[in-house]
C-alpha cells in the first residue's frame, strides 16, 4: 500500500515530485484495473495538474480518490446510478475544493454503491475477488488497499467507511459529525451522512485529515501517553461472527502487552434504544432525499433500494420524531460513557468480508454514526480465510485527535511481534 505520510515527506525532501506520484498510481491502476476501483479515472488531468500543484505543504501533491456521490465540476458525478450517467455538476463539493486547496490531486471518482445504499457494486476485494470490498465507499477502500491511491474520500450513513476499511484491511476514519462539510455531497440521510477518509495506516489518515480540514489532527512524532480503552461488544447489535471476536480478543491482548489500561464497559440503555432507531431515521430521510428518483425514475432503481424507500415512505412522522428524540437522549448520556475511559474498543464489522452478493452488515457502525462519534478502523488481523478483519476505536464527540492517537497506539501494538 501507498503510505501517504511517507510519500508526502519524500516530496518535501525532494526525493519525489507530484508528477512522479501520479505515475506510481498509474502503474498500480494498470496492474489492478480488474478491481474496478474507479467510476471515472482522470490520469491525463492529474498529470496536467501535477506540474502546478503546491508541493511545499498540505498534501504535497498527493493523488486522491473521491467517492462518486461527491460533486466534481471537471468529472462526472453519477452516484452509482444509470439515472445520473454522464451527470456534470456546475461546481465542486466543498470537500473537493478544500482538498485541492490543500495540494491534493484528484485522480478520479471512486465507485460507490447505488446512491450509497446496499446494492452490490462492480468493485472487487483486493484480497479475494470472490468477496465484497464492502460498501458503500467500495472503490475508495479497495483503491487504497490495492496501492492505487494513498488517500481516498468516502462517506458513512450506516457503516460505509468503517466496514469496507475492515473488509479491505486499511485504516479509515469517520470523524465527528460535520467535522468535514457535506455541501455538494448527494444526501441520503442528512442526520447521519458523514464524510470520511481512507489511508494505509492511522498516521496517514490523521495526516490527510489535518491537511484537508486545517484542524490539528496529526499524531506522528507525538507522545499522547497510554490511553484507557473501554471494551464493548455492542450487545444491542447482536452477536458477532467468531472471526470478529477473535480480532477483538487479539486487539485486547496486544493492548495489554503494550501496557495499556483495558476495562470492560457497560453501555447505557439509551444507547441500545438509539441503535434500534437508526433504521427509522435512515429510511425516512432516504425516502425524502431520493423523492425525485423514486417518483420519476423508479424503474431505474434497484429492488433493494426501492424496498428501502417504500419502507421509509410508510414511516409515520411521529415515529421519525420519536427516533430523533431517542438519539438526543443517547447523546445526553454520552459523557458518562467516556468519563472512565479515553476511547471505546469494539468490532468494525461482524467478520470477514462476505461474498460479492452483499456489501456486508453495518450493524456495529449504526449507533456510532447516529451519535455522530469519531470512529477509526484499525487493521492488523487476518481471519481463517486470510481476509482482513479490523477493530473499531470510538471516541467522544469532538475528541477526534485523541481517537486517532488511541487508534495509532493500538495499530503499533498489533504490529509488535508476540
C-alpha positions as CSV (number, residue, x, y, z in Angstrom):
1,X,0.0,0.0,0.0
2,X,1.0,3.6,-0.5
3,X,1.8,5.3,2.8
4,X,0.6,8.9,2.4
5,X,2.7,10.4,5.1
6,X,5.9,8.8,3.8
7,X,5.2,9.9,0.3
8,X,4.5,13.5,1.4
9,X,7.8,13.6,3.3
10,X,9.6,12.3,0.2
11,X,8.1,15.1,-1.9
12,X,9.0,17.6,0.8
13,X,12.6,16.3,0.8
14,X,12.8,16.5,-3.0
15,X,13.0,12.7,-3.5
16,X,9.7,12.6,-5.3
17,X,7.6,15.0,-7.3
18,X,3.8,15.3,-7.7
19,X,4.2,14.1,-11.3
20,X,6.1,11.0,-10.1
21,X,3.3,10.2,-7.6
22,X,0.7,10.3,-10.4
23,X,2.9,7.8,-12.4
24,X,3.1,5.5,-9.3
25,X,-0.7,5.5,-9.2
26,X,-1.0,4.9,-12.9
27,X,1.3,1.9,-12.7
28,X,-0.7,0.4,-9.9
29,X,-4.0,1.1,-11.7
30,X,-2.7,-0.7,-14.8
31,X,-1.9,-3.7,-12.6
32,X,-5.2,-3.8,-10.7
33,X,-7.6,-2.4,-13.3
34,X,-9.7,-5.6,-12.9
35,X,-10.7,-4.4,-9.4
36,X,-13.0,-1.7,-10.8
37,X,-11.9,0.9,-8.3
38,X,-12.9,4.0,-10.5
39,X,-16.1,5.2,-11.9
40,X,-14.1,7.8,-13.7
41,X,-10.3,7.9,-14.0
42,X,-8.6,11.1,-14.9
43,X,-4.9,10.3,-15.3
44,X,-4.3,12.9,-18.0
45,X,-5.9,15.6,-15.9
46,X,-3.9,14.6,-12.9
47,X,-0.7,14.7,-14.9
48,X,-1.5,18.2,-16.1
49,X,-2.3,19.4,-12.6
50,X,0.8,17.8,-11.0
51,X,3.0,20.5,-12.6
52,X,1.2,23.4,-10.9
53,X,0.2,21.9,-7.6
54,X,1.5,23.1,-4.3
55,X,4.2,20.7,-3.3
56,X,5.6,22.5,-0.2
57,X,2.9,21.9,2.4
58,X,-0.5,20.3,3.0
59,X,-1.0,17.2,0.9
60,X,2.2,17.9,-1.1
61,X,0.5,16.9,-4.4
62,X,-0.7,13.5,-3.2
63,X,-3.2,11.9,-5.6
64,X,-6.7,11.5,-4.0
65,X,-9.7,9.4,-4.8
66,X,-13.2,11.0,-4.4
67,X,-16.3,8.8,-3.9
68,X,-18.7,9.3,-6.7
69,X,-21.5,10.8,-4.7
70,X,-19.3,13.9,-4.1
71,X,-19.7,16.6,-6.8
72,X,-16.9,17.5,-9.1
73,X,-17.2,20.1,-11.9
74,X,-14.5,18.6,-14.1
75,X,-15.5,15.0,-13.8
76,X,-18.9,13.2,-13.9
77,X,-20.7,12.5,-10.7
78,X,-23.0,9.6,-11.3
79,X,-24.0,8.4,-7.8
80,X,-23.6,4.7,-8.9
81,X,-26.9,5.0,-10.8
82,X,-27.8,4.9,-14.5
83,X,-30.1,7.9,-13.8
84,X,-27.1,10.2,-13.5
85,X,-24.9,8.7,-16.3
86,X,-22.7,11.5,-17.5
87,X,-24.0,14.0,-15.0
88,X,-21.7,17.0,-14.7
89,X,-22.3,19.3,-11.7
90,X,-21.7,23.0,-12.1
91,X,-19.4,23.2,-9.0
92,X,-17.2,21.1,-6.9
93,X,-18.3,20.0,-3.4
94,X,-16.7,22.0,-0.6
95,X,-14.6,19.0,0.4
96,X,-13.1,18.8,-3.1
97,X,-12.2,22.5,-3.0
98,X,-10.6,22.0,0.4
99,X,-8.7,19.0,-0.8
100,X,-7.3,20.9,-3.8
101,X,-6.5,24.0,-1.8
102,X,-4.5,21.7,0.5
103,X,-2.4,20.5,-2.5
104,X,-4.3,17.3,-3.3
105,X,-4.6,16.0,-6.9
106,X,-7.9,14.4,-7.7
107,X,-7.0,11.2,-9.6
108,X,-10.6,10.1,-10.2
109,X,-14.1,9.3,-8.9
110,X,-14.2,6.0,-6.9
111,X,-17.0,3.5,-7.3
112,X,-19.9,3.8,-4.9
113,X,-22.9,1.6,-4.5
114,X,-26.1,3.0,-5.9
115,X,-26.8,6.3,-4.1
116,X,-24.5,5.0,-1.3
117,X,-27.0,2.3,-0.3
118,X,-26.7,-1.5,-0.3
119,X,-26.8,-2.7,-3.9
120,X,-23.5,-4.5,-4.5
121,X,-21.1,-2.6,-6.8
122,X,-18.7,-3.9,-9.5
123,X,-15.6,-3.3,-7.3
124,X,-13.7,-6.4,-6.1
125,X,-12.0,-7.0,-2.9
126,X,-8.2,-6.8,-3.5
127,X,-7.6,-9.8,-1.1
128,X,-10.1,-12.1,-2.8
129,X,-12.1,-11.2,-5.9
130,X,-14.9,-13.5,-4.8
131,X,-15.6,-11.3,-1.8
132,X,-17.1,-7.9,-1.4
133,X,-14.9,-4.9,-0.6
134,X,-17.8,-3.6,1.4
135,X,-20.0,-0.6,0.7
136,X,-20.9,2.0,0.1
137,X,-17.4,3.5,-0.2
138,X,-16.2,0.5,-2.2
139,X,-13.8,2.0,-4.7
140,X,-12.2,4.2,-2.1
141,X,-11.4,1.3,0.3
142,X,-10.3,-1.1,-2.5
143,X,-8.2,1.6,-4.2
144,X,-6.2,2.3,-1.0
145,X,-5.9,-1.4,-0.2
146,X,-4.5,-2.2,-3.7
147,X,-1.9,0.6,-3.5
148,X,-3.6,2.6,-6.3
149,X,-4.3,5.6,-4.1
150,X,-2.6,6.9,-1.0
151,X,-5.8,8.6,0.3
152,X,-9.4,8.4,-0.7
153,X,-12.6,10.2,0.5
154,X,-15.7,8.2,1.4
155,X,-19.0,8.7,3.3
156,X,-20.8,6.9,6.0
157,X,-24.6,6.8,6.7
158,X,-24.6,3.4,8.3
159,X,-21.2,1.8,8.1
160,X,-19.9,2.8,4.7
161,X,-16.4,3.9,5.8
162,X,-15.5,1.6,8.7
163,X,-17.0,-1.6,7.3
164,X,-15.2,-1.5,3.9
165,X,-12.0,-0.5,5.6
166,X,-12.3,-3.6,7.8
167,X,-13.0,-5.8,4.8
168,X,-10.1,-4.4,2.7
169,X,-7.5,-4.2,5.5
170,X,-6.9,-0.4,5.6
171,X,-7.2,2.4,8.1
172,X,-10.1,4.8,7.9
173,X,-11.8,7.4,10.0
174,X,-15.4,8.6,10.2
175,X,-14.8,11.9,12.0
176,X,-17.2,13.6,14.4
177,X,-20.5,14.6,12.7
178,X,-19.9,17.6,10.4
179,X,-16.2,18.0,11.2
180,X,-16.0,17.8,7.4
181,X,-18.6,19.8,5.4
182,X,-21.2,17.9,3.4
183,X,-22.1,20.7,0.9
184,X,-22.1,19.2,-2.6
185,X,-22.4,15.6,-1.4
186,X,-25.5,13.7,-2.5
187,X,-27.6,13.2,0.7
188,X,-29.2,10.0,1.8
189,X,-30.0,10.7,5.5
190,X,-28.7,14.1,6.4
191,X,-28.8,13.5,10.2
192,X,-26.4,10.6,9.6
193,X,-24.3,11.3,6.5
194,X,-20.7,11.9,7.4
195,X,-17.5,12.3,5.2
196,X,-14.5,10.1,6.0
197,X,-11.0,9.3,4.8
198,X,-9.1,6.1,3.9
199,X,-5.4,5.5,4.2
200,X,-2.9,2.7,4.6
201,X,-2.2,3.5,8.3
202,X,-3.8,5.5,11.0
203,X,-1.0,8.1,10.8
204,X,-1.7,8.5,7.1
205,X,-5.4,9.2,7.8
206,X,-4.5,11.7,10.5
207,X,-2.1,13.5,8.2
208,X,-4.6,13.7,5.4
209,X,-7.4,14.9,7.7
210,X,-5.3,17.7,9.1
211,X,-4.2,18.8,5.7
212,X,-7.7,18.9,4.3
213,X,-9.6,20.2,7.3
214,X,-7.0,22.6,8.8
215,X,-7.6,21.1,12.2
216,X,-4.7,19.9,14.4
217,X,-5.2,16.1,13.9
218,X,-1.7,14.8,13.0
219,X,-0.3,12.2,15.5
220,X,3.1,11.3,14.1
221,X,6.0,12.2,16.3
222,X,3.8,13.0,19.3
223,X,3.5,11.3,22.7
224,X,-0.1,11.1,23.9
225,X,0.6,8.8,26.8
226,X,-1.1,5.5,27.5
227,X,-4.8,5.5,26.7
228,X,-7.5,3.7,28.7
229,X,-9.6,1.5,26.4
230,X,-13.2,0.5,27.2
231,X,-14.2,-2.7,25.6
232,X,-17.8,-3.2,24.4
233,X,-19.3,-5.8,22.2
234,X,-22.3,-3.6,21.4
235,X,-24.7,-6.3,22.5
236,X,-27.6,-4.3,21.2
237,X,-26.3,-5.0,17.7
238,X,-26.4,-8.8,18.1
239,X,-23.7,-11.4,18.2
240,X,-20.6,-11.2,16.0
241,X,-19.0,-13.9,14.0
242,X,-16.1,-15.8,15.5
243,X,-13.6,-14.0,13.3
244,X,-14.7,-10.6,14.6
245,X,-14.5,-11.8,18.2
246,X,-11.0,-13.3,17.5
247,X,-9.9,-9.9,16.1
248,X,-11.2,-8.1,19.2
249,X,-9.5,-10.5,21.5
250,X,-6.3,-10.1,19.6
251,X,-6.5,-6.4,20.0
252,X,-7.1,-6.6,23.7
253,X,-4.1,-8.9,24.2
254,X,-1.9,-6.6,22.1
255,X,-3.0,-3.6,24.2
256,X,-2.3,-5.4,27.4
257,X,1.2,-6.4,26.2
258,X,1.8,-2.8,25.4
259,X,0.9,-1.7,28.9
260,X,-2.5,-0.1,28.1
261,X,-5.4,0.1,30.5
262,X,-8.2,-2.1,29.2
263,X,-11.5,-2.3,31.0
264,X,-15.0,-3.7,30.2
265,X,-17.7,-1.1,29.9
266,X,-21.5,-1.4,30.1
267,X,-23.3,0.9,27.7
268,X,-26.4,2.8,28.9
269,X,-29.9,1.7,28.0
270,X,-30.3,4.9,26.0
271,X,-27.6,3.7,23.6
272,X,-29.3,0.4,22.9
273,X,-32.6,2.3,22.3
274,X,-30.9,4.6,19.8
275,X,-29.3,1.8,18.0
276,X,-32.6,0.3,17.1
277,X,-33.9,3.7,15.9
278,X,-31.1,4.2,13.3
279,X,-33.2,2.4,10.6
280,X,-36.1,4.7,11.2
281,X,-34.0,7.9,10.5
282,X,-32.1,6.2,7.7
283,X,-35.2,5.1,5.8
284,X,-37.4,8.1,6.5
285,X,-34.7,10.6,5.4
286,X,-33.7,8.4,2.5
287,X,-37.2,8.5,1.1
288,X,-37.2,12.2,1.3
289,X,-33.7,12.7,-0.2
290,X,-34.5,10.4,-3.1
291,X,-38.1,11.5,-3.6
292,X,-37.4,12.7,-7.2
293,X,-35.7,9.5,-8.2
294,X,-38.5,7.4,-6.7
295,X,-41.3,9.4,-8.3
296,X,-39.8,9.9,-11.8
297,X,-37.2,7.2,-12.3
298,X,-38.3,4.3,-10.1
299,X,-37.8,1.7,-12.9
300,X,-34.1,2.7,-12.9
301,X,-33.7,1.9,-9.2
302,X,-32.6,-1.4,-7.8
303,X,-35.2,-3.6,-6.0
304,X,-33.3,-3.3,-2.7
305,X,-33.3,0.5,-2.9
306,X,-37.0,0.7,-3.9
307,X,-37.8,-1.5,-0.9
308,X,-35.9,0.8,1.4
309,X,-37.6,3.9,0.0
310,X,-41.1,2.4,0.3
311,X,-40.4,1.4,3.9
312,X,-39.3,5.0,4.5
313,X,-42.4,6.5,2.9
314,X,-44.5,4.3,5.2
315,X,-42.9,5.6,8.4
316,X,-45.3,8.0,10.3
317,X,-43.8,11.3,11.1
318,X,-44.4,10.8,14.8
319,X,-42.1,7.7,14.6
320,X,-39.4,9.7,12.9
321,X,-39.6,12.4,15.6
322,X,-39.6,9.8,18.3
323,X,-36.4,8.3,16.8
324,X,-34.7,11.7,16.8
325,X,-35.7,12.0,20.4
326,X,-34.1,8.7,21.2
327,X,-30.9,9.8,19.5
328,X,-30.9,13.0,21.5
329,X,-31.4,11.1,24.8
330,X,-28.5,8.9,23.9
331,X,-26.3,11.9,23.2
332,X,-27.1,13.4,26.5
333,X,-25.5,10.5,28.4
334,X,-22.5,10.3,26.1
335,X,-20.1,11.9,28.5
336,X,-20.9,9.4,31.3
337,X,-19.7,6.6,28.9
338,X,-16.4,8.2,28.3
339,X,-15.7,9.5,31.8
340,X,-13.8,6.4,32.9
341,X,-12.1,5.7,29.5
342,X,-10.4,7.6,26.7
343,X,-12.0,5.6,23.9
344,X,-14.1,2.5,23.2
345,X,-12.9,-0.6,21.5
346,X,-15.4,-2.8,19.6
347,X,-16.0,-4.6,16.3
348,X,-15.7,-2.8,13.0
349,X,-17.7,-5.5,11.2
350,X,-19.3,-8.8,12.1
351,X,-16.5,-10.9,10.5
352,X,-14.5,-11.3,7.3
353,X,-15.9,-9.9,4.0
354,X,-18.8,-12.0,2.7
355,X,-19.2,-12.9,-0.9
356,X,-20.0,-10.3,-3.5
357,X,-23.8,-10.8,-3.5
358,X,-23.9,-8.4,-0.5
359,X,-21.9,-5.5,0.8
360,X,-21.9,-6.8,4.4
361,X,-23.7,-5.9,7.6
362,X,-23.3,-2.4,9.1
363,X,-24.7,-3.4,12.5
364,X,-21.7,-2.4,14.5
365,X,-21.5,1.0,12.9
366,X,-25.0,2.3,13.1
367,X,-25.0,3.5,16.6
368,X,-21.7,5.3,16.3
369,X,-22.9,7.1,13.2
370,X,-26.2,8.0,14.7
371,X,-24.4,9.6,17.7
372,X,-22.0,11.4,15.5
373,X,-19.0,10.0,17.3
374,X,-15.5,9.8,15.7
375,X,-14.5,6.2,14.8
376,X,-11.4,4.7,13.3
377,X,-10.9,1.2,11.8
378,X,-7.6,-0.3,12.8
379,X,-6.3,-3.1,10.6
380,X,-3.9,-5.8,11.6
381,X,-5.8,-9.1,12.0
382,X,-6.5,-11.8,9.4
383,X,-9.3,-14.3,9.7
384,X,-9.4,-18.0,8.8
385,X,-9.9,-17.3,5.1
386,X,-6.9,-14.9,5.1
387,X,-9.2,-11.9,4.8
388,X,-8.7,-8.8,6.9
389,X,-10.8,-8.1,10.0
390,X,-10.5,-4.7,11.6
391,X,-11.4,-3.4,15.0
392,X,-13.0,-0.1,15.8
393,X,-11.9,2.7,18.1
394,X,-14.6,5.1,19.0
395,X,-14.1,8.4,20.8
396,X,-16.2,11.1,22.4
397,X,-17.9,13.7,20.2
398,X,-15.3,16.2,19.1
399,X,-12.4,14.3,20.5
400,X,-11.1,13.2,17.1
401,X,-7.4,13.9,17.9
402,X,-7.5,11.6,21.0
403,X,-9.4,9.0,19.0
404,X,-6.7,8.9,16.3
405,X,-3.9,8.8,18.8
406,X,-5.5,5.8,20.6
407,X,-6.1,4.0,17.3
408,X,-2.4,4.5,16.4
409,X,-1.4,3.2,19.8
410,X,-3.4,0.0,19.0
411,X,-2.1,-0.2,15.5
412,X,1.5,-0.2,16.8
413,X,0.7,-2.7,19.5
414,X,-0.8,-5.1,16.9
415,X,2.3,-4.7,14.8
416,X,4.7,-5.8,17.6
417,X,5.9,-9.4,17.5
418,X,4.4,-11.6,20.1
